[in-house]
Amino acid sequence: MTTRRQFITTGAAAGGALLAAGSPALAHAAEAFAHRVNDRASAPLNILIFGGTGFIGPHLVRLAVSRGHRVTIFSRGRRDADLPSSVERLVGDRTINDTIPQGNLKSLEGRQFDAVIDDPAIDPRWVMQSTALLKDSGSYMLVSSTGVFLPYLTANNDENAPVILVQPVGKAPEYGINKAQSEQVVMKAFGDRGLVVRPGYICGPGDVTDRFSYWPQRFARGGDMLVPGKKTDPSQLIDVRDLVVFMLKLVEEKRSGIYNCTGPAEKLQFGQFIADDKSPSPEDAT
C-alpha cells in the first residue's frame, strides 16, 4: 500500500472521510489520460468556465489551454489569477437575493460554447439562469459535491444513491441540498448533454482550507496529537490536479451523466492514513 509519505510527495489521492469505496475504473481511466495531458487535443473546443480564478479554476484553465482549447472565463472580476494570456475574461454576476431579482449575465448574451463548465455554483437559481441562457451550447458540466449525500448516514454511495433535495422546514438552505437541486437543473436542461462531477474533499496547490495540509504539517512538528474519529473510518479525497484531468477527459470525450470523483481506488481507513508514517522528515511536509 502507498505510504503517507509517498502520498504527500506524489500527490496521489487519500484521506477525508466521505465515501467508503473508490472507483478503480475511473481511477485507471484518469491515470491513462494524465499520461497524455501535454498532448494537443484531437478536436479543440471552445470552452466557457464559470469562475476560473479560485482553487479548481486556474488548474482547469491552464490544462485546457495547454491542450489547445480556446477558453473563456466568467467571473465577478474580484480576484486575479495567473492564467494564460489567450484566455478571454468576461465579467458578470449570477447573484440573486431579496434586492437583486436576477443576475448580470449580459456579457454572455448571444454566446454559445462547445462546452460549459460551472465550477463555483452554490445556488440552483444561478444554474437556472446560466443553463437557460446557454441552452444551445454543446454540453454543460456542473461541479457538484459528495455533500449531496449529507449527513453521510450510509457508506458505499454510488452515483445512483439517493440525495436530499428538500430543505427541512425552518432550516436555512444547506450546501448539499443546493448542490443536489443544481444537479437536477443541469440534467433537466441539458439531458444527455449534461454532466455532473461530485468531488470529495479536494487537496493540492491553491487549497486554503487546510483540511489535508494540516496533517503533514502537524506530524512534522512532532509530539503527541489528538486524532478525530475511529481508526476504521473510511477516508478519501482527491488532488485538484487529478480532478481537472478527469473533468477535461469527460468533456473532450463528450460523456454525460453523473460521476462521483474521489480516491484512492483502494479502500483506505483513517487509522491507516495516520499510522503509515509517524515520523516524516521536514521536507515531506512542504
C-alpha positions in Angstrom: 0.0 0.0 0.0 1.2 3.5 -0.7 2.6 5.1 2.4 1.5 8.5 3.6 5.0 9.9 2.8 4.7 8.7 -0.7 1.2 10.2 -0.9 2.4 13.6 0.2 5.3 13.7 -2.2 3.5 12.3 -5.3 0.0 13.9 -4.9 -1.9 10.6 -5.0 -5.4 10.6 -3.6 -6.0 9.6 0.1 -7.7 10.9 3.3 -11.0 12.7 4.1 -14.0 10.7 5.5 -16.6 10.7 2.7 -17.3 7.6 0.5 -16.4 4.1 1.5 -15.2 2.9 -1.8 -13.4 4.4 -4.8 -13.9 3.6 -8.5 -10.9 1.7 -10.0 -12.3 2.0 -13.5 -12.5 5.8 -13.2 -9.1 6.0 -11.5 -7.4 4.0 -14.2 -9.1 6.0 -17.0 -8.0 9.3 -15.5 -4.5 7.9 -14.9 -4.2 6.9 -18.6 -5.4 10.3 -19.7 -2.9 12.0 -17.4 -0.1 10.5 -19.3 -1.1 12.4 -22.4 -2.3 15.7 -21.0 0.6 17.6 -22.5 -0.5 16.5 -26.0 -2.9 18.6 -28.0 -6.5 17.6 -28.1 -7.6 15.9 -31.4 -10.6 18.3 -31.6 -10.0 21.7 -29.9 -13.1 23.1 -28.2 -14.4 26.5 -27.3 -14.9 26.2 -23.5 -16.6 28.5 -21.1 -15.5 28.2 -17.4 -17.6 29.9 -14.7 -15.1 31.1 -12.1 -11.6 30.3 -13.2 -9.8 32.3 -10.6 -10.3 30.3 -7.4 -9.0 26.9 -6.4 -10.1 24.5 -9.1 -10.4 27.0 -11.9 -6.8 28.0 -12.6 -5.7 24.4 -12.8 -8.5 23.6 -15.2 -7.9 26.7 -17.3 -4.2 26.1 -17.7 -4.8 22.4 -18.5 -7.4 23.2 -21.2 -5.2 25.9 -22.8 -2.2 23.5 -22.9 -4.3 21.0 -24.8 -5.2 23.6 -27.4 -8.7 24.6 -26.3 -10.0 28.1 -26.5 -11.0 29.2 -23.0 -13.3 31.9 -21.8 -13.9 32.6 -18.1 -16.9 34.3 -16.5 -16.3 35.8 -13.0 -17.2 38.8 -10.9 -13.7 40.2 -11.6 -12.9 40.5 -7.9 -9.9 38.2 -7.9 -7.0 37.8 -10.3 -5.2 34.6 -11.2 -2.1 33.6 -13.2 -3.8 32.5 -16.4 -2.5 32.2 -20.0 -2.8 35.4 -22.0 -5.1 33.8 -24.5 -7.9 33.4 -22.0 -10.9 35.6 -22.6 -12.2 37.2 -19.4 -15.9 38.1 -19.1 -17.2 39.9 -16.0 -20.7 39.4 -14.5 -22.5 38.1 -11.5 -25.2 35.5 -11.1 -26.1 36.5 -7.6 -29.8 36.6 -6.8 -31.3 37.8 -3.4 -34.1 39.8 -2.0 -32.9 43.0 -3.5 -31.4 41.6 -6.8 -34.1 39.6 -8.7 -31.8 38.4 -11.4 -28.1 38.3 -12.0 -26.0 40.2 -14.5 -25.1 37.8 -17.4 -25.1 40.4 -20.2 -21.5 39.5 -21.2 -22.8 36.0 -22.1 -25.8 37.1 -24.1 -25.7 35.8 -27.7 -22.8 33.4 -26.9 -22.6 29.7 -27.2 -19.8 27.3 -26.5 -18.8 23.7 -27.3 -18.7 23.0 -23.5 -19.6 24.9 -20.3 -18.0 24.1 -17.0 -19.8 25.5 -14.0 -17.3 25.4 -11.1 -18.5 27.9 -8.4 -22.3 27.5 -8.5 -23.7 27.1 -4.9 -27.3 28.2 -5.7 -29.7 26.4 -8.1 -31.0 29.8 -9.1 -27.6 30.6 -10.5 -27.7 27.4 -12.6 -31.2 28.1 -13.8 -30.0 31.4 -15.3 -26.9 30.1 -17.0 -28.4 26.9 -18.3 -31.3 28.9 -19.8 -29.0 31.4 -21.4 -26.5 28.8 -22.7 -29.0 26.1 -23.7 -27.6 26.0 -27.3 -24.1 25.1 -26.1 -22.8 21.7 -26.7 -22.6 20.4 -23.1 -22.9 21.7 -19.5 -20.8 20.3 -16.6 -21.6 21.2 -13.0 -19.0 20.8 -10.3 -21.2 19.4 -7.5 -20.0 17.7 -4.3 -20.4 14.4 -2.4 -22.1 16.8 0.0 -25.3 15.8 -1.8 -25.1 12.7 0.5 -25.0 14.7 3.7 -25.3 13.7 6.5 -23.5 10.6 5.2 -25.6 8.1 7.0 -24.8 5.3 4.6 -21.5 4.1 3.1 -20.6 3.0 -0.4 -22.8 5.7 -2.1 -22.5 5.4 -5.8 -23.9 7.7 -8.5 -27.4 6.2 -8.1 -27.6 6.6 -4.3 -30.5 8.9 -3.2 -29.7 12.5 -2.5 -31.5 15.0 -0.2 -33.5 17.5 -2.3 -35.9 19.0 0.1 -34.9 21.6 2.7 -36.3 20.7 6.2 -38.9 23.3 7.4 -37.4 26.1 9.4 -33.8 25.4 8.4 -31.6 27.7 6.4 -30.5 26.4 2.9 -27.8 23.9 3.1 -24.8 23.4 0.8 -25.6 19.8 -0.1 -29.2 20.4 -0.9 -28.4 23.4 -3.1 -25.9 21.2 -5.0 -28.4 18.4 -5.4 -31.0 20.8 -6.7 -28.4 22.3 -9.1 -27.7 18.9 -10.4 -31.3 18.4 -11.3 -31.4 21.8 -13.1 -28.5 20.8 -15.3 -29.7 17.3 -16.2 -33.2 18.6 -16.9 -32.0 21.5 -19.1 -29.3 19.5 -21.0 -30.4 15.9 -20.8 -27.8 13.7 -22.5 -25.5 16.7 -22.9 -25.5 17.2 -19.1 -22.5 16.3 -16.8 -22.2 16.4 -13.1 -18.9 15.6 -11.2 -19.0 15.2 -7.4 -15.6 15.6 -5.8 -15.0 14.7 -2.2 -12.5 16.7 -0.2 -10.1 18.4 -2.7 -6.5 19.0 -1.9 -3.5 20.3 -3.7 -1.9 23.6 -4.7 -4.1 26.6 -4.1 -6.2 24.9 -1.3 -6.7 27.4 1.5 -9.0 25.2 3.7 -6.0 23.4 5.4 -8.2 20.2 5.6 -5.4 18.0 4.3 -2.3 20.1 4.6 -2.8 20.3 8.4 -1.8 16.6 8.8 1.7 16.6 7.2 2.5 19.9 8.9 1.3 18.7 12.2 3.3 15.5 12.0 6.4 17.4 11.1 6.1 19.3 14.4 6.2 16.0 16.3 4.9 15.3 19.8 1.5 13.9 21.0 -1.5 14.8 18.9 -5.3 14.2 19.0 -6.8 12.4 16.0 -10.6 12.5 15.4 -13.0 9.7 14.7 -12.3 6.0 14.6 -9.4 4.1 13.1 -11.9 2.3 10.8 -13.5 5.4 9.4 -13.3 5.3 5.6 -11.1 8.1 4.2 -10.9 9.6 0.8 -10.0 12.8 -1.1 -8.8 13.8 -4.5 -5.9 16.0 -5.7 -7.1 19.0 -7.7 -4.7 18.2 -10.5 -6.2 14.7 -10.8 -9.7 16.1 -10.7 -9.3 18.6 -13.5 -7.6 15.9 -15.7 -10.7 13.7 -15.2 -13.1 16.6 -15.8 -11.5 17.6 -19.1 -11.4 14.0 -20.2 -15.2 13.8 -19.7 -15.7 17.0 -21.7 -13.4 16.0 -24.6 -14.9 12.6 -24.9 -18.4 14.1 -24.9 -19.5 12.0 -21.9 -22.7 12.6 -20.0 -24.3 11.7 -16.6 -23.1 11.9 -13.0 -19.7 10.9 -11.7 -18.5 10.6 -8.1 -14.9 11.8 -8.1 -12.6 10.8 -5.2 -9.9 8.4 -4.3 -7.9 6.3 -3.7 -9.2 3.4 -5.8 -8.4 1.1 -2.8 -10.3 1.4 0.5 -8.3 3.4 3.0 -9.1 3.6 6.7 -8.2 6.8 8.6 -6.1 4.8 11.0 -4.0 3.6 8.1 -3.6 7.1 6.8 -2.4 8.4 10.1 -0.2 5.4 11.0 1.6 4.9 7.7 4.4 7.2 8.7 4.6 8.6 12.2 7.9 10.5 11.7 8.0 12.3 8.4 11.1 14.4 7.6 10.6 18.2 7.4 10.9 18.1 3.6 7.9 15.8 3.4 5.7 18.5 4.9 6.4 21.0 2.2 
